[in-house]
Amino acid sequence: MEPMSLLLNVIWILLGGAWMAFGWMVAAVIMAITIVGLPWARAAFNIAIYTLLPFGSRAVRRDEITGIGDIGTGSLGLIGNLIWLVLAGWWLALGHLIHAVVFAITIIGLPFAWAHLKLAGIALWPIGKEIVAA
């Protein structure tokens, strides 16, 4: 990890990134408790780690990396994402949007606001995403 990414990640954690990662972990645990929610739990856990350290990595569709579609990027992934959106995605996205507005008030907070906006998009549609180095 580059020094600038490391610095931004440390500031991110101190300024609320840990709370949003905790929200993702809560969603992952709730989904894991209901055995049916295990596919969503895996996605939520991966994105919780990404939420904890968003600088220096990005989320991309899995079929863009592998070149072939899979369950998460096909029609079952679409259904899974719609279910996720109703059950957990909207409140996680709302949390990220609120944080983005607060950070966007200052010029110094703009990189953090942008990171929250990226995470809000992922919160709405997480199935079929892979976290890779930027």
VEXKETOR-151891 format. One record per residue: residue number from 0; y, x, z of N, C-alpha, C, O, CB in turn. Coordinates in steps of 0.1 Angstrom, whole numbers, plus 5000, padded with zeros to 4 digits. Glycine has a CB too. Example, Ala and Ser with C-alpha at 12.3 -4.5 7.8 and 13.67 -1.06 7.14 Angstrom:
// VEXKETOR-151891
+-----+------+------+------+------+------+------+------+------+------+------+------+------+------+------+------+
| seq |   ny |   nx |   nz |  cay |  cax |  caz |   cy |   cx |   cz |   oy |   ox |   oz |  cby |  cbx |  cbz |
+-----+------+------+------+------+------+------+------+------+------+------+------+------+------+------+------+
|   0 | 4943 | 5132 | 5078 | 4955 | 5123 | 5078 | 4967 | 5132 | 5078 | 4967 | 5142 | 5085 | 4955 | 5113 | 5090 |
|   1 | 4978 | 5128 | 5071 | 4989 | 5137 | 5071 | 5000 | 5129 | 5079 | 5011 | 5134 | 5080 | 4994 | 5141 | 5057 |
+-----+------+------+------+------+------+------+------+------+------+------+------+------+------+------+------+
***
This chain:
// VEXKETOR-151891
+-----+------+------+------+------+------+------+------+------+------+------+------+------+------+------+------+
| seq |   ny |   nx |   nz |  cay |  cax |  caz |   cy |   cx |   cz |   oy |   ox |   oz |  cby |  cbx |  cbz |
+-----+------+------+------+------+------+------+------+------+------+------+------+------+------+------+------+
|   0 | 4988 | 5008 | 5000 | 5000 | 5000 | 5000 | 5012 | 5009 | 5000 | 5013 | 5019 | 5007 | 5000 | 4990 | 5012 |
|   1 | 5022 | 5005 | 4992 | 5034 | 5013 | 4991 | 5042 | 5012 | 5003 | 5041 | 5002 | 5010 | 5042 | 5009 | 4978 |
|   2 | 5051 | 5022 | 5006 | 5059 | 5021 | 5018 | 5068 | 5009 | 5019 | 5070 | 5003 | 5029 | 5068 | 5033 | 5020 |
|   3 | 5074 | 5005 | 5007 | 5083 | 4993 | 5007 | 5075 | 4980 | 5010 | 5079 | 4972 | 5018 | 5090 | 4992 | 4994 |
|   4 | 5063 | 4979 | 5004 | 5055 | 4968 | 5007 | 5050 | 4967 | 5022 | 5050 | 4956 | 5028 | 5042 | 4968 | 4998 |
|   5 | 5047 | 4979 | 5027 | 5044 | 4979 | 5041 | 5055 | 4975 | 5050 | 5053 | 4967 | 5060 | 5039 | 4993 | 5045 |
|   6 | 5067 | 4980 | 5047 | 5079 | 4976 | 5055 | 5081 | 4961 | 5054 | 5084 | 4954 | 5064 | 5091 | 4984 | 5050 |
|   7 | 5081 | 4955 | 5042 | 5083 | 4941 | 5040 | 5073 | 4933 | 5047 | 5076 | 4922 | 5052 | 5084 | 4938 | 5025 |
|   8 | 5060 | 4937 | 5047 | 5049 | 4930 | 5054 | 5051 | 4930 | 5069 | 5049 | 4920 | 5075 | 5036 | 4936 | 5050 |
|   9 | 5056 | 4941 | 5074 | 5058 | 4942 | 5089 | 5070 | 4932 | 5093 | 5069 | 4925 | 5102 | 5062 | 4956 | 5093 |
|  10 | 5081 | 4933 | 5085 | 5092 | 4923 | 5088 | 5087 | 4909 | 5086 | 5091 | 4900 | 5093 | 5104 | 4926 | 5078 |
|  11 | 5079 | 4907 | 5075 | 5074 | 4893 | 5073 | 5066 | 4888 | 5085 | 5068 | 4876 | 5089 | 5065 | 4893 | 5060 |
|  12 | 5057 | 4896 | 5090 | 5049 | 4892 | 5102 | 5058 | 4888 | 5114 | 5056 | 4878 | 5120 | 5039 | 4902 | 5106 |
|  13 | 5068 | 4897 | 5116 | 5077 | 4895 | 5127 | 5086 | 4882 | 5126 | 5090 | 4876 | 5136 | 5086 | 4907 | 5129 |
|  14 | 5089 | 4879 | 5113 | 5098 | 4868 | 5111 | 5091 | 4854 | 5107 | 5098 | 4846 | 5101 | 5108 | 4871 | 5100 |
|  15 | 5079 | 4853 | 5111 | 5073 | 4840 | 5109 | 5060 | 4840 | 5100 | 5054 | 4830 | 5099 | 5082 | 4831 | 5104 |
|  16 | 5057 | 4851 | 5094 | 5046 | 4851 | 5085 | 5033 | 4849 | 5093 | 5023 | 4843 | 5088 | 5045 | 4864 | 5078 |
|  17 | 5033 | 4854 | 5105 | 5021 | 4852 | 5114 | 5018 | 4837 | 5117 | 5007 | 4833 | 5118 | 5022 | 4860 | 5127 |
|  18 | 5029 | 4830 | 5119 | 5027 | 4815 | 5121 | 5021 | 4808 | 5109 | 5013 | 4800 | 5111 | 5041 | 4809 | 5125 |
|  19 | 5026 | 4811 | 5098 | 5021 | 4805 | 5086 | 5006 | 4809 | 5083 | 4998 | 4801 | 5079 | 5029 | 4808 | 5073 |
|  20 | 5003 | 4822 | 5086 | 4989 | 4826 | 5084 | 4980 | 4819 | 5095 | 4969 | 4815 | 5092 | 4988 | 4841 | 5086 |
|  21 | 4986 | 4816 | 5107 | 4979 | 4809 | 5117 | 4976 | 4794 | 5112 | 4965 | 4789 | 5114 | 4987 | 4808 | 5130 |
|  22 | 4986 | 4788 | 5105 | 4984 | 4775 | 5100 | 4973 | 4775 | 5089 | 4965 | 4765 | 5089 | 4997 | 4770 | 5093 |
|  23 | 4972 | 4785 | 5081 | 4961 | 4786 | 5071 | 4948 | 4788 | 5078 | 4938 | 4782 | 5074 | 4964 | 4798 | 5062 |
|  24 | 4948 | 4795 | 5089 | 4935 | 4797 | 5097 | 4931 | 4784 | 5103 | 4919 | 4781 | 5104 | 4937 | 4808 | 5107 |
|  25 | 4940 | 4777 | 5109 | 4937 | 4764 | 5114 | 4931 | 4755 | 5104 | 4920 | 4748 | 5106 | 4949 | 4757 | 5121 |
|  26 | 4936 | 4754 | 5092 | 4931 | 4746 | 5081 | 4917 | 4751 | 5077 | 4908 | 4743 | 5075 | 4940 | 4747 | 5069 |
|  27 | 4915 | 4764 | 5077 | 4902 | 4770 | 5074 | 4891 | 4766 | 5085 | 4880 | 4762 | 5081 | 4902 | 4785 | 5073 |
|  28 | 4895 | 4767 | 5097 | 4886 | 4763 | 5108 | 4882 | 4748 | 5108 | 4871 | 4745 | 5109 | 4892 | 4767 | 5122 |
|  29 | 4892 | 4740 | 5106 | 4890 | 4726 | 5105 | 4880 | 4722 | 5093 | 4871 | 4714 | 5095 | 4903 | 4718 | 5103 |
|  30 | 4883 | 4729 | 5082 | 4874 | 4726 | 5070 | 4860 | 4732 | 5073 | 4850 | 4726 | 5069 | 4880 | 4733 | 5058 |
|  31 | 4859 | 4743 | 5080 | 4846 | 4749 | 5083 | 4838 | 4740 | 5093 | 4825 | 4740 | 5092 | 4847 | 4763 | 5088 |
|  32 | 4845 | 4734 | 5102 | 4838 | 4726 | 5112 | 4831 | 4714 | 5105 | 4819 | 4711 | 5108 | 4848 | 4720 | 5122 |
|  33 | 4837 | 4708 | 5095 | 4831 | 4698 | 5087 | 4823 | 4705 | 5076 | 4829 | 4710 | 5066 | 4841 | 4688 | 5081 |
|  34 | 4810 | 4706 | 5077 | 4802 | 4714 | 5068 | 4806 | 4711 | 5053 | 4805 | 4720 | 5044 | 4787 | 4711 | 5070 |
|  35 | 4810 | 4699 | 5050 | 4814 | 4696 | 5036 | 4826 | 4704 | 5032 | 4827 | 4706 | 5020 | 4816 | 4681 | 5035 |
|  36 | 4834 | 4708 | 5041 | 4846 | 4715 | 5037 | 4845 | 4730 | 5036 | 4855 | 4736 | 5035 | 4857 | 4712 | 5048 |
|  37 | 4833 | 4735 | 5036 | 4831 | 4750 | 5035 | 4838 | 4756 | 5022 | 4844 | 4767 | 5024 | 4817 | 4753 | 5035 |
|  38 | 4837 | 4750 | 5010 | 4844 | 4756 | 4999 | 4859 | 4758 | 5001 | 4866 | 4767 | 4997 | 4842 | 4748 | 4986 |
|  39 | 4865 | 4748 | 5008 | 4880 | 4748 | 5011 | 4882 | 4758 | 5022 | 4893 | 4764 | 5022 | 4885 | 4734 | 5015 |
|  40 | 4873 | 4759 | 5031 | 4875 | 4769 | 5042 | 4876 | 4783 | 5037 | 4884 | 4791 | 5041 | 4863 | 4768 | 5052 |
|  41 | 4867 | 4786 | 5027 | 4867 | 4800 | 5021 | 4881 | 4802 | 5015 | 4886 | 4813 | 5016 | 4856 | 4801 | 5011 |
|  42 | 4885 | 4793 | 5007 | 4898 | 4795 | 5000 | 4910 | 4796 | 5010 | 4918 | 4804 | 5009 | 4901 | 4783 | 4991 |
|  43 | 4909 | 4788 | 5021 | 4920 | 4788 | 5031 | 4920 | 4801 | 5038 | 4930 | 4807 | 5041 | 4919 | 4776 | 5041 |
|  44 | 4908 | 4806 | 5041 | 4907 | 4819 | 5048 | 4912 | 4831 | 5040 | 4920 | 4839 | 5044 | 4892 | 4822 | 5052 |
|  45 | 4909 | 4831 | 5027 | 4914 | 4841 | 5018 | 4929 | 4841 | 5017 | 4936 | 4851 | 5017 | 4908 | 4840 | 5004 |
|  46 | 4935 | 4829 | 5016 | 4949 | 4827 | 5015 | 4956 | 4830 | 5028 | 4968 | 4834 | 5028 | 4953 | 4813 | 5010 |
|  47 | 4949 | 4828 | 5039 | 4955 | 4832 | 5052 | 4957 | 4847 | 5053 | 4967 | 4851 | 5058 | 4945 | 4827 | 5064 |
|  48 | 4948 | 4854 | 5048 | 4950 | 4869 | 5047 | 4961 | 4872 | 5038 | 4969 | 4881 | 5041 | 4937 | 4876 | 5043 |
|  49 | 4962 | 4866 | 5027 | 4973 | 4868 | 5017 | 4986 | 4864 | 5024 | 4996 | 4870 | 5021 | 4971 | 4860 | 5004 |
|  50 | 4986 | 4853 | 5031 | 4999 | 4849 | 5038 | 5003 | 4859 | 5049 | 5015 | 4860 | 5051 | 4997 | 4835 | 5045 |
|  51 | 4994 | 4865 | 5055 | 4997 | 4875 | 5065 | 5003 | 4888 | 5059 | 5012 | 4894 | 5064 | 4985 | 4879 | 5073 |
|  52 | 4999 | 4892 | 5047 | 5004 | 4904 | 5040 | 5006 | 4900 | 5025 | 4999 | 4905 | 5016 | 4993 | 4915 | 5041 |
|  53 | 5017 | 4893 | 5022 | 5020 | 4889 | 5008 | 5026 | 4899 | 4999 | 5024 | 4898 | 4987 | 5028 | 4877 | 5008 |
|  54 | 5032 | 4909 | 5005 | 5039 | 4919 | 4996 | 5029 | 4930 | 4992 | 5022 | 4935 | 5000 | 5051 | 4925 | 5003 |
|  55 | 5028 | 4932 | 4979 | 5019 | 4942 | 4974 | 5006 | 4936 | 4968 | 4997 | 4943 | 4963 | 5015 | 4952 | 4984 |
|  56 | 5006 | 4922 | 4968 | 4994 | 4915 | 4962 | 4999 | 4902 | 4956 | 5010 | 4898 | 4959 | 4983 | 4913 | 4973 |
|  57 | 4991 | 4896 | 4948 | 4994 | 4883 | 4942 | 4982 | 4875 | 4939 | 4970 | 4880 | 4940 | 5002 | 4886 | 4928 |
|  58 | 4984 | 4862 | 4937 | 4972 | 4853 | 4935 | 4972 | 4850 | 4920 | 4982 | 4847 | 4914 | 4974 | 4840 | 4943 |
|  59 | 4960 | 4851 | 4914 | 4958 | 4848 | 4900 | 4945 | 4839 | 4899 | 4937 | 4839 | 4908 | 4956 | 4861 | 4891 |
|  60 | 4944 | 4832 | 4888 | 4932 | 4824 | 4885 | 4920 | 4833 | 4883 | 4921 | 4844 | 4877 | 4934 | 4815 | 4873 |
|  61 | 4909 | 4829 | 4889 | 4897 | 4838 | 4888 | 4893 | 4839 | 4873 | 4888 | 4850 | 4870 | 4886 | 4831 | 4896 |
|  62 | 4894 | 4829 | 4865 | 4890 | 4831 | 4851 | 4899 | 4840 | 4843 | 4894 | 4845 | 4833 | 4889 | 4817 | 4844 |
|  63 | 4911 | 4843 | 4848 | 4919 | 4853 | 4841 | 4914 | 4867 | 4844 | 4916 | 4876 | 4836 | 4934 | 4852 | 4846 |
|  64 | 4908 | 4869 | 4856 | 4902 | 4882 | 4860 | 4889 | 4884 | 4853 | 4887 | 4895 | 4847 | 4901 | 4883 | 4875 |
|  65 | 4880 | 4875 | 4854 | 4866 | 4877 | 4849 | 4865 | 4873 | 4834 | 4856 | 4879 | 4827 | 4857 | 4868 | 4856 |
|  66 | 4874 | 4865 | 4829 | 4873 | 4861 | 4815 | 4864 | 4849 | 4812 | 4862 | 4845 | 4801 | 4868 | 4873 | 4807 |
|  67 | 4857 | 4845 | 4823 | 4848 | 4833 | 4821 | 4851 | 4823 | 4832 | 4856 | 4826 | 4843 | 4833 | 4837 | 4822 |
|  68 | 4849 | 4810 | 4829 | 4852 | 4800 | 4839 | 4841 | 4799 | 4849 | 4830 | 4804 | 4847 | 4853 | 4786 | 4832 |
|  69 | 4844 | 4793 | 4860 | 4833 | 4790 | 4870 | 4836 | 4777 | 4877 | 4844 | 4769 | 4872 | 4833 | 4802 | 4881 |
|  70 | 4829 | 4774 | 4888 | 4830 | 4761 | 4894 | 4844 | 4759 | 4899 | 4850 | 4748 | 4897 | 4820 | 4760 | 4906 |
|  71 | 4851 | 4769 | 4905 | 4864 | 4767 | 4910 | 4875 | 4766 | 4900 | 4886 | 4760 | 4903 | 4867 | 4779 | 4919 |
|  72 | 4873 | 4771 | 4888 | 4883 | 4770 | 4877 | 4880 | 4758 | 4867 | 4888 | 4756 | 4858 | 4884 | 4783 | 4870 |
|  73 | 4869 | 4751 | 4869 | 4866 | 4741 | 4860 | 4869 | 4727 | 4866 | 4878 | 4726 | 4874 | 4851 | 4741 | 4857 |
|  74 | 4862 | 4717 | 4861 | 4865 | 4703 | 4865 | 4862 | 4701 | 4880 | 4869 | 4693 | 4887 | 4858 | 4693 | 4857 |
|  75 | 4852 | 4707 | 4885 | 4849 | 4706 | 4900 | 4860 | 4712 | 4908 | 4864 | 4707 | 4919 | 4836 | 4712 | 4903 |
|  76 | 4866 | 4723 | 4903 | 4877 | 4729 | 4910 | 4890 | 4720 | 4910 | 4897 | 4719 | 4920 | 4881 | 4742 | 4903 |
|  77 | 4892 | 4713 | 4899 | 4902 | 4703 | 4898 | 4901 | 4692 | 4909 | 4910 | 4689 | 4916 | 4903 | 4697 | 4884 |
|  78 | 4889 | 4687 | 4910 | 4886 | 4677 | 4920 | 4888 | 4682 | 4934 | 4894 | 4676 | 4942 | 4872 | 4671 | 4918 |
|  79 | 4883 | 4694 | 4936 | 4885 | 4701 | 4949 | 4899 | 4703 | 4953 | 4903 | 4701 | 4964 | 4877 | 4714 | 4949 |
|  80 | 4907 | 4707 | 4943 | 4921 | 4709 | 4945 | 4929 | 4696 | 4948 | 4938 | 4696 | 4957 | 4928 | 4716 | 4933 |
|  81 | 4925 | 4685 | 4942 | 4931 | 4672 | 4945 | 4928 | 4668 | 4959 | 4936 | 4663 | 4966 | 4926 | 4662 | 4934 |
|  82 | 4915 | 4670 | 4963 | 4911 | 4666 | 4977 | 4919 | 4675 | 4986 | 4924 | 4670 | 4997 | 4896 | 4668 | 4979 |
|  83 | 4920 | 4688 | 4984 | 4927 | 4697 | 4992 | 4942 | 4693 | 4993 | 4948 | 4693 | 5004 | 4926 | 4712 | 4987 |
|  84 | 4948 | 4689 | 4982 | 4962 | 4685 | 4982 | 4965 | 4674 | 4992 | 4974 | 4674 | 4999 | 4966 | 4681 | 4968 |
|  85 | 4956 | 4664 | 4992 | 4957 | 4652 | 5000 | 4955 | 4656 | 5015 | 4962 | 4651 | 5024 | 4948 | 4641 | 4996 |
|  86 | 4944 | 4664 | 5018 | 4940 | 4667 | 5032 | 4949 | 4678 | 5039 | 4952 | 4676 | 5050 | 4926 | 4671 | 5032 |
|  87 | 4952 | 4688 | 5032 | 4958 | 4699 | 5039 | 4970 | 4706 | 5031 | 4979 | 4712 | 5037 | 4948 | 4710 | 5042 |
|  88 | 4969 | 4705 | 5018 | 4979 | 4713 | 5009 | 4993 | 4709 | 5011 | 5002 | 4718 | 5011 | 4975 | 4711 | 4995 |
|  89 | 4996 | 4696 | 5013 | 5010 | 4692 | 5013 | 5016 | 4697 | 5026 | 5028 | 4700 | 5025 | 5010 | 4677 | 5013 |
|  90 | 5010 | 4697 | 5037 | 5017 | 4702 | 5050 | 5018 | 4717 | 5050 | 5028 | 4722 | 5056 | 5009 | 4697 | 5062 |
|  91 | 5009 | 4724 | 5044 | 5011 | 4738 | 5043 | 5022 | 4742 | 5034 | 5030 | 4751 | 5037 | 4997 | 4745 | 5039 |
|  92 | 5022 | 4735 | 5022 | 5033 | 4737 | 5013 | 5047 | 4733 | 5019 | 5057 | 4740 | 5017 | 5031 | 4729 | 5000 |
|  93 | 5047 | 4723 | 5027 | 5059 | 4719 | 5033 | 5064 | 4729 | 5043 | 5076 | 4732 | 5044 | 5058 | 4705 | 5040 |
|  94 | 5055 | 4735 | 5051 | 5059 | 4746 | 5060 | 5064 | 4758 | 5052 | 5074 | 4764 | 5057 | 5046 | 4750 | 5068 |
|  95 | 5058 | 4761 | 5041 | 5063 | 4773 | 5033 | 5077 | 4769 | 5027 | 5086 | 4778 | 5027 | 5054 | 4776 | 5022 |
|  96 | 5079 | 4757 | 5023 | 5092 | 4753 | 5017 | 5103 | 4753 | 5027 | 5114 | 4758 | 5025 | 5091 | 4739 | 5011 |
|  97 | 5100 | 4749 | 5039 | 5110 | 4749 | 5050 | 5114 | 4763 | 5053 | 5126 | 4767 | 5055 | 5105 | 4742 | 5063 |
|  98 | 5104 | 4772 | 5054 | 5107 | 4786 | 5057 | 5115 | 4792 | 5045 | 5124 | 4800 | 5048 | 5093 | 4794 | 5059 |
|  99 | 5112 | 4789 | 5033 | 5119 | 4794 | 5022 | 5133 | 4790 | 5022 | 5142 | 4798 | 5019 | 5112 | 4789 | 5009 |
| 100 | 5136 | 4778 | 5026 | 5150 | 4773 | 5026 | 5158 | 4781 | 5037 | 5169 | 4786 | 5035 | 5151 | 4758 | 5029 |
| 101 | 5151 | 4783 | 5049 | 5158 | 4791 | 5060 | 5160 | 4805 | 5055 | 5171 | 4810 | 5058 | 5149 | 4790 | 5072 |
| 102 | 5151 | 4811 | 5049 | 5153 | 4825 | 5045 | 5163 | 4827 | 5033 | 5169 | 4837 | 5032 | 5140 | 4831 | 5041 |
| 103 | 5164 | 4817 | 5025 | 5173 | 4817 | 5013 | 5187 | 4817 | 5017 | 5196 | 4819 | 5009 | 5169 | 4807 | 5004 |
| 104 | 5190 | 4813 | 5029 | 5204 | 4812 | 5034 | 5211 | 4826 | 5033 | 5223 | 4827 | 5031 | 5205 | 4806 | 5048 |
| 105 | 5204 | 4836 | 5036 | 5209 | 4850 | 5036 | 5204 | 4858 | 5024 | 5193 | 4855 | 5019 | 5206 | 4857 | 5050 |
| 106 | 5212 | 4867 | 5020 | 5208 | 4876 | 5009 | 5196 | 4885 | 5013 | 5187 | 4887 | 5005 | 5220 | 4885 | 5004 |
| 107 | 5196 | 4889 | 5025 | 5185 | 4898 | 5030 | 5172 | 4890 | 5030 | 5161 | 4896 | 5029 | 5188 | 4903 | 5044 |
| 108 | 5173 | 4877 | 5033 | 5160 | 4869 | 5034 | 5155 | 4864 | 5020 | 5144 | 4858 | 5020 | 5163 | 4857 | 5042 |
| 109 | 5161 | 4867 | 5009 | 5157 | 4863 | 4996 | 5143 | 4867 | 4992 | 5135 | 4859 | 4987 | 5166 | 4867 | 4985 |
| 110 | 5139 | 4880 | 4995 | 5125 | 4883 | 4992 | 5115 | 4875 | 5000 | 5104 | 4872 | 4995 | 5122 | 4898 | 4994 |
| 111 | 5118 | 4872 | 5012 | 5109 | 4864 | 5020 | 5109 | 4849 | 5016 | 5098 | 4843 | 5016 | 5113 | 4864 | 5035 |
| 112 | 5120 | 4844 | 5011 | 5121 | 4831 | 5006 | 5112 | 4830 | 4993 | 5105 | 4820 | 4991 | 5136 | 4826 | 5002 |
| 113 | 5113 | 4840 | 4985 | 5105 | 4840 | 4972 | 5090 | 4840 | 4976 | 5082 | 4833 | 4969 | 5109 | 4852 | 4964 |
| 114 | 5086 | 4848 | 4986 | 5072 | 4849 | 4990 | 5068 | 4835 | 4995 | 5056 | 4831 | 4992 | 5070 | 4860 | 5001 |
| 115 | 5076 | 4829 | 5002 | 5072 | 4815 | 5007 | 5071 | 4805 | 4996 | 5062 | 4797 | 4996 | 5083 | 4810 | 5018 |
| 116 | 5079 | 4806 | 4986 | 5078 | 4797 | 4974 | 5065 | 4800 | 4967 | 5059 | 4790 | 4962 | 5090 | 4799 | 4965 |
| 117 | 5061 | 4812 | 4965 | 5048 | 4815 | 4959 | 5037 | 4810 | 4967 | 5027 | 4804 | 4961 | 5046 | 4831 | 4957 |
| 118 | 5038 | 4811 | 4980 | 5027 | 4806 | 4989 | 5027 | 4791 | 4989 | 5016 | 4785 | 4991 | 5029 | 4811 | 5003 |
| 119 | 5038 | 4784 | 4987 | 5039 | 4770 | 4987 | 5031 | 4765 | 4974 | 5024 | 4755 | 4975 | 5053 | 4765 | 4986 |
| 120 | 5032 | 4772 | 4963 | 5025 | 4768 | 4951 | 5010 | 4770 | 4953 | 5002 | 4761 | 4949 | 5029 | 4776 | 4940 |
| 121 | 5006 | 4780 | 4960 | 4992 | 4783 | 4962 | 4987 | 4772 | 4972 | 4975 | 4768 | 4972 | 4990 | 4797 | 4968 |
| 122 | 4995 | 4768 | 4982 | 4991 | 4758 | 4992 | 4987 | 4745 | 4985 | 4979 | 4738 | 4990 | 5002 | 4756 | 5002 |
| 123 | 4994 | 4742 | 4974 | 4991 | 4729 | 4968 | 4978 | 4730 | 4959 | 4972 | 4720 | 4957 | 5003 | 4726 | 4959 |
| 124 | 4974 | 4742 | 4954 | 4964 | 4743 | 4945 | 4956 | 4756 | 4947 | 4957 | 4765 | 4938 | 4969 | 4742 | 4930 |
| 125 | 4948 | 4758 | 4958 | 4942 | 4771 | 4961 | 4929 | 4774 | 4955 | 4925 | 4785 | 4953 | 4941 | 4772 | 4976 |
| 126 | 4921 | 4763 | 4951 | 4907 | 4766 | 4946 | 4908 | 4773 | 4933 | 4916 | 4768 | 4924 | 4899 | 4753 | 4946 |
| 127 | 4900 | 4783 | 4931 | 4899 | 4790 | 4918 | 4909 | 4802 | 4918 | 4910 | 4808 | 4907 | 4902 | 4781 | 4907 |
| 128 | 4916 | 4805 | 4929 | 4925 | 4816 | 4929 | 4918 | 4828 | 4935 | 4910 | 4827 | 4944 | 4938 | 4812 | 4937 |
| 129 | 4922 | 4840 | 4931 | 4918 | 4853 | 4936 | 4930 | 4861 | 4940 | 4940 | 4861 | 4932 | 4908 | 4860 | 4926 |
| 130 | 4930 | 4868 | 4951 | 4941 | 4876 | 4956 | 4938 | 4890 | 4951 | 4927 | 4896 | 4954 | 4942 | 4876 | 4971 |
| 131 | 4947 | 4896 | 4943 | 4946 | 4910 | 4938 | 4958 | 4918 | 4941 | 4968 | 4912 | 4944 | 4943 | 4909 | 4923 |
| 132 | 4957 | 4931 | 4940 | 4968 | 4940 | 4942 | 4978 | 4938 | 4931 | 4974 | 4936 | 4919 | 4964 | 4955 | 4943 |
| 133 | 4991 | 4938 | 4934 | 5001 | 4936 | 4924 | 5003 | 4948 | 4915 | 5012 | 4947 | 4906 | 5015 | 4932 | 4931 |
+-----+------+------+------+------+------+------+------+------+------+------+------+------+------+------+------+
***
